[in-house]
Amino acid sequence: MIGAVLANGTTRPRTARHSFGFCIALTLVVLCAGCGVKTGYNNLDRFVHWSVDDYMDLDPAQDAFFRAELKSVLYWHRTTQLPLYAKALYELDGELADRATMEELVVFGDQVDGWWKNILEATLPLGSQLLYSATDAQLDQFAVQYEKDVKKYVKPYAKLTPDERRDRWARDFQDYFEYFSGRLNAEQKEMIRAQSAKFVADEQSWADYRRRYGAALMALVRERGTFVEFSRAYRDLTFNRERWYGDDYANALAANQALYRGLTLALLDSLTSAQRRDLSKNLRDLARDFEELAAEAPPVAPPKAPCLAGC
């Protein structure tokens, strides 16, 4: 789990949780929300390691490989990806000033999907070699933690009525939007509340998908085939997770994505002058944070990690 969703504005982070790359992404989201983008990003290596420790107690060789490969991935991300994010945010700010269209939001969402795929590609060697080298005991630990995380996500919603679940979604959406726009007015809050009727609760269908995907991943690793065979199949799992969605989750995901995009566009059109200034400032501040983080990279890339599996 180390990749996906560094800035996925069209789907929630959990929808992409299917590789070692996810740990980087989720940790960045949590840290940036709690203590600022730059502080969170500069501590990313430490927190990613803690996240992976929950899934596997690494032996000395695995730990050395993990630390070295993670340094390489983070250097790559800092020097090549953060400048892309900054440029895209500046461009988005300009488009929003001229009243963004649905087509422009879709284009931006496609950009984010491209960033996500870049992270997945960059973290494939890390995930594939760690998993291929895992012992049966480590895989048992991985499977147990995987199921714990699925249950942990679903638990807060399990006892909510449909109305309570929609109210929870509306509050979360408002919080996310206000992070950039500042406080919404009564009419805008009512717009979110009214649109929440379209929200499709997907916790259970997501959990079912995650369990199907996890079972396929564990079955692949436990086959103990050649590394070439494993790495090809692992890539297929990583980039084609939709095969495990099932109809319920796929339909809910499509419906909710349309809801997010439509409501986002409607709120953007309703912003006051003060809210537009706040939105522009926050987008540009985030872009500058990304630029400054990229500029702080060491002048020389760290050495590549020694081979752990398939050498």
C-alpha positions as CSV (number, residue, x, y, z in Angstrom):
1,M,0.0,0.0,0.0
2,I,2.1,2.9,-1.0
3,G,0.6,5.1,-3.7
4,A,-2.7,6.4,-5.0
5,V,-4.8,9.4,-4.1
6,L,-2.3,12.2,-3.3
7,A,-4.8,14.7,-4.6
8,N,-7.8,12.7,-5.8
9,G,-10.7,15.2,-5.9
10,T,-13.1,13.0,-7.9
11,T,-13.1,10.0,-5.6
12,R,-12.5,9.4,-2.0
13,P,-9.1,8.0,-0.9
14,R,-10.5,4.7,0.2
15,T,-11.7,3.9,-3.4
16,A,-8.1,3.6,-4.5
17,R,-6.8,1.5,-1.6
18,H,-5.3,-1.4,-3.3
19,S,-1.5,-1.1,-3.3
20,F,1.4,-0.3,-1.1
21,G,1.2,3.1,-2.7
22,F,-1.9,3.9,-0.8
23,C,0.0,4.3,2.5
24,I,1.9,7.3,1.1
25,A,-1.3,8.9,-0.2
26,L,-3.5,8.4,2.8
27,T,-0.7,9.5,5.2
28,L,-0.2,12.7,3.2
29,V,-3.9,13.5,3.3
30,V,-4.1,12.9,7.1
31,L,-0.9,14.8,7.9
32,C,-1.7,17.8,5.6
33,A,-5.2,18.1,7.2
34,G,-3.8,18.0,10.7
35,C,-0.6,19.9,10.7
36,G,0.0,21.6,7.4
37,V,1.1,20.5,4.0
38,K,4.8,21.2,4.4
39,T,5.1,19.7,7.9
40,G,3.2,16.6,6.9
41,Y,5.1,16.1,3.6
42,N,8.5,16.4,5.3
43,N,7.5,13.7,7.8
44,L,6.0,11.4,5.3
45,D,8.7,8.8,5.3
46,R,8.4,8.2,9.1
47,F,4.6,8.0,9.0
48,V,4.5,5.7,6.0
49,H,6.8,3.3,7.8
50,W,4.5,3.2,10.8
51,S,1.6,2.4,8.5
52,V,3.4,-0.4,6.8
53,D,4.5,-1.8,10.2
54,D,0.8,-2.5,10.9
55,Y,0.7,-4.8,7.9
56,M,4.1,-6.6,8.1
57,D,6.8,-6.9,10.7
58,L,9.7,-6.5,8.3
59,D,12.9,-8.5,8.7
60,P,16.3,-6.6,8.4
61,A,16.7,-7.2,4.7
62,Q,13.1,-6.1,4.0
63,D,13.4,-3.1,6.2
64,A,16.6,-2.0,4.5
65,F,15.0,-2.4,1.1
66,F,11.9,-0.6,2.2
67,R,13.7,2.4,3.6
68,A,16.0,2.8,0.6
69,E,13.2,2.4,-2.0
70,L,10.9,4.7,-0.1
71,K,13.6,7.4,-0.2
72,S,13.8,7.0,-3.9
73,V,10.1,7.2,-4.4
74,L,9.7,10.3,-2.3
75,Y,12.6,12.0,-4.0
76,W,10.9,11.2,-7.4
77,H,7.6,12.5,-6.1
78,R,9.0,15.7,-4.6
79,T,11.1,16.6,-7.7
80,T,8.8,15.5,-10.5
81,Q,5.2,15.4,-9.2
82,L,4.8,18.3,-6.9
83,P,5.7,20.8,-9.6
84,L,2.9,19.3,-11.7
85,Y,0.5,19.7,-8.9
86,A,1.5,23.4,-8.4
87,K,1.1,24.2,-12.1
88,A,-2.3,22.5,-12.2
89,L,-3.5,24.4,-9.2
90,Y,-2.5,27.8,-10.6
91,E,-4.3,26.9,-13.9
92,L,-7.4,25.7,-11.9
93,D,-7.4,29.0,-10.0
94,G,-7.4,30.9,-13.3
95,E,-10.2,28.7,-14.7
96,L,-12.4,29.2,-11.6
97,A,-12.0,33.0,-11.9
98,D,-13.7,32.7,-15.2
99,R,-16.5,30.4,-13.9
100,A,-15.4,26.8,-14.4
101,T,-17.4,24.5,-16.6
102,M,-18.2,20.8,-16.0
103,E,-15.8,20.0,-18.9
104,E,-13.0,21.8,-17.0
105,L,-13.7,20.0,-13.8
106,V,-13.6,16.7,-15.7
107,V,-10.3,17.6,-17.2
108,F,-8.9,18.4,-13.8
109,G,-10.2,15.1,-12.5
110,D,-8.5,13.3,-15.3
111,Q,-5.2,15.1,-14.4
112,V,-5.6,13.8,-10.8
113,D,-6.2,10.3,-12.1
114,G,-3.0,10.6,-14.1
115,W,-1.1,11.7,-11.0
116,W,-2.5,8.7,-9.1
117,K,-1.4,6.3,-11.9
118,N,2.1,7.8,-11.8
119,I,2.4,7.1,-8.1
120,L,1.1,3.5,-8.6
121,E,3.7,3.0,-11.4
122,A,6.5,4.4,-9.2
123,T,5.6,2.2,-6.2
124,L,5.2,-1.1,-8.1
125,P,8.8,-2.3,-7.4
126,L,8.4,-1.5,-3.7
127,G,5.1,-3.3,-3.3
128,S,5.8,-6.3,-5.5
129,Q,9.2,-7.1,-4.0
130,L,8.0,-6.7,-0.4
131,L,5.0,-8.9,-1.0
132,Y,6.9,-11.5,-3.0
133,S,9.5,-11.8,-0.2
134,A,6.8,-12.1,2.6
135,T,6.7,-15.3,4.7
136,D,3.5,-17.1,5.4
137,A,3.5,-15.5,8.9
138,Q,3.8,-12.1,7.4
139,L,1.0,-12.7,4.9
140,D,-1.2,-13.9,7.8
141,Q,-0.4,-10.6,9.6
142,F,-1.2,-8.7,6.4
143,A,-4.6,-10.4,5.9
144,V,-5.6,-9.8,9.6
145,Q,-4.7,-6.1,9.4
146,Y,-6.4,-5.7,6.0
147,E,-9.7,-7.1,7.5
148,K,-9.3,-4.8,10.5
149,D,-9.0,-1.8,8.3
150,V,-12.1,-2.8,6.3
151,K,-14.2,-3.2,9.5
152,K,-12.7,0.0,11.0
153,Y,-13.9,2.0,8.0
154,V,-17.4,0.6,7.9
155,K,-18.0,0.7,11.7
156,P,-18.9,4.4,12.1
157,Y,-21.7,4.0,9.5
158,A,-23.1,0.6,10.5
159,K,-25.8,1.8,12.8
160,L,-26.8,5.0,11.0
161,T,-30.3,5.2,9.4
162,P,-30.4,6.3,5.8
163,D,-31.3,9.8,6.8
164,E,-28.5,10.0,9.3
165,R,-26.0,8.6,6.7
166,R,-27.0,11.4,4.2
167,D,-26.7,14.0,7.0
168,R,-23.2,12.7,7.8
169,W,-22.3,12.9,4.1
170,A,-23.6,16.5,3.9
171,R,-21.5,17.6,6.9
172,D,-18.4,15.9,5.5
173,F,-18.9,17.5,2.0
174,Q,-19.4,20.9,3.6
175,D,-16.2,20.5,5.7
176,Y,-14.2,19.6,2.6
177,F,-15.5,22.5,0.6
178,E,-15.1,25.0,3.3
179,Y,-11.4,24.0,3.7
180,F,-10.8,26.0,0.5
181,S,-13.8,28.4,0.2
182,G,-14.2,29.5,3.8
183,R,-17.6,29.4,5.6
184,L,-20.6,28.8,3.4
185,N,-23.8,30.7,3.8
186,A,-27.2,29.4,4.7
187,E,-28.3,29.0,1.1
188,Q,-25.2,27.1,0.1
189,K,-25.5,24.8,3.1
190,E,-29.1,24.1,2.1
191,M,-28.0,23.3,-1.4
192,I,-25.7,20.6,0.0
193,R,-28.5,19.3,2.3
194,A,-30.9,19.1,-0.6
195,Q,-28.5,17.3,-2.9
196,S,-27.6,14.8,-0.2
197,A,-30.8,13.0,-1.1
198,K,-28.9,11.7,-4.2
199,F,-26.1,10.2,-2.1
200,V,-25.8,6.4,-2.4
201,A,-24.5,4.8,0.8
202,D,-21.7,2.5,-0.4
203,E,-19.9,1.4,2.7
204,Q,-21.1,-2.3,2.5
205,S,-20.6,-2.6,-1.2
206,W,-17.1,-1.0,-0.8
207,A,-16.3,-3.5,2.0
208,D,-17.4,-6.4,-0.2
209,Y,-15.2,-5.1,-3.0
210,R,-12.2,-4.8,-0.7
211,R,-12.6,-8.3,0.6
212,R,-12.8,-9.7,-3.0
213,Y,-9.8,-7.7,-3.9
214,G,-7.8,-8.7,-0.8
215,A,-8.6,-12.4,-1.4
216,A,-7.3,-12.2,-4.9
217,L,-4.2,-10.4,-3.8
218,M,-3.4,-13.0,-1.0
219,A,-4.1,-15.9,-3.4
220,L,-1.7,-14.5,-5.9
221,V,1.1,-14.1,-3.3
222,R,0.5,-17.5,-1.8
223,E,0.9,-19.2,-5.3
224,R,4.6,-18.8,-4.9
225,G,5.2,-18.7,-8.6
226,T,8.2,-17.1,-10.3
227,F,8.8,-13.4,-9.6
228,V,8.2,-12.5,-13.3
229,E,4.8,-14.2,-13.2
230,F,4.0,-12.6,-9.9
231,S,5.1,-9.1,-10.9
232,R,3.0,-9.2,-14.1
233,A,-0.1,-10.4,-12.1
234,Y,0.5,-7.8,-9.4
235,R,0.6,-5.0,-12.0
236,D,-2.7,-6.3,-13.4
237,L,-4.3,-6.2,-9.9
238,T,-3.0,-2.8,-9.2
239,F,-4.2,-1.1,-12.4
240,N,-7.4,-3.1,-13.0
241,R,-9.1,-3.1,-9.6
242,E,-12.5,-2.4,-11.2
243,R,-12.8,-6.1,-11.9
244,W,-13.5,-6.7,-8.2
245,Y,-16.0,-3.8,-7.8
246,G,-19.2,-5.7,-8.4
247,D,-22.3,-4.1,-9.7
248,D,-23.4,-2.5,-6.4
249,Y,-20.2,-0.7,-5.8
250,A,-19.6,0.3,-9.4
251,N,-23.1,1.8,-9.6
252,A,-22.8,3.6,-6.3
253,L,-19.4,5.0,-7.3
254,A,-20.7,6.3,-10.6
255,A,-23.7,7.9,-9.0
256,N,-21.7,9.6,-6.2
257,Q,-19.1,10.8,-8.6
258,A,-21.8,12.5,-10.7
259,L,-23.2,14.0,-7.4
260,Y,-19.8,15.3,-6.3
261,R,-19.1,17.0,-9.7
262,G,-22.5,18.5,-10.1
263,L,-22.7,19.9,-6.6
264,T,-19.1,21.2,-6.7
265,L,-19.9,23.1,-9.9
266,A,-23.2,24.5,-8.4
267,L,-21.4,25.7,-5.3
268,L,-18.6,27.3,-7.3
269,D,-21.2,29.2,-9.3
270,S,-22.8,30.4,-6.1
271,L,-19.7,31.7,-4.4
272,T,-19.6,35.3,-3.1
273,S,-16.8,37.7,-4.0
274,A,-15.3,37.1,-0.5
275,Q,-15.5,33.3,-0.9
276,R,-13.9,33.5,-4.4
277,R,-11.0,35.5,-2.9
278,D,-10.6,32.9,-0.1
279,L,-10.7,30.0,-2.6
280,S,-8.1,31.6,-4.9
281,K,-5.8,32.4,-2.0
282,N,-6.0,28.9,-0.6
283,L,-5.4,27.3,-4.0
284,R,-2.4,29.5,-4.6
285,D,-1.1,29.0,-1.1
286,L,-1.2,25.2,-1.7
287,A,0.5,25.6,-5.0
288,R,3.3,27.6,-3.4
289,D,3.7,25.0,-0.7
290,F,4.2,22.4,-3.4
291,E,6.7,24.6,-5.2
292,E,8.7,25.3,-2.0
293,L,8.7,21.6,-1.1
294,A,10.0,20.7,-4.6
295,A,12.8,23.3,-4.2
296,E,13.9,21.8,-0.9
297,A,14.9,18.5,-2.5
298,P,18.5,17.4,-2.1
299,P,20.7,18.2,-5.1
300,V,21.4,14.5,-5.7
301,A,18.9,11.6,-5.8
302,P,19.3,8.9,-3.2
303,P,20.9,5.6,-4.3
304,K,18.5,3.0,-5.5
305,A,17.6,0.2,-3.1
306,P,19.3,-3.2,-3.6
307,C,17.2,-5.9,-5.1
308,L,15.1,-7.8,-2.6
309,A,13.2,-10.3,-4.8
310,G,13.5,-11.6,-8.3
311,C,17.2,-10.7,-8.5
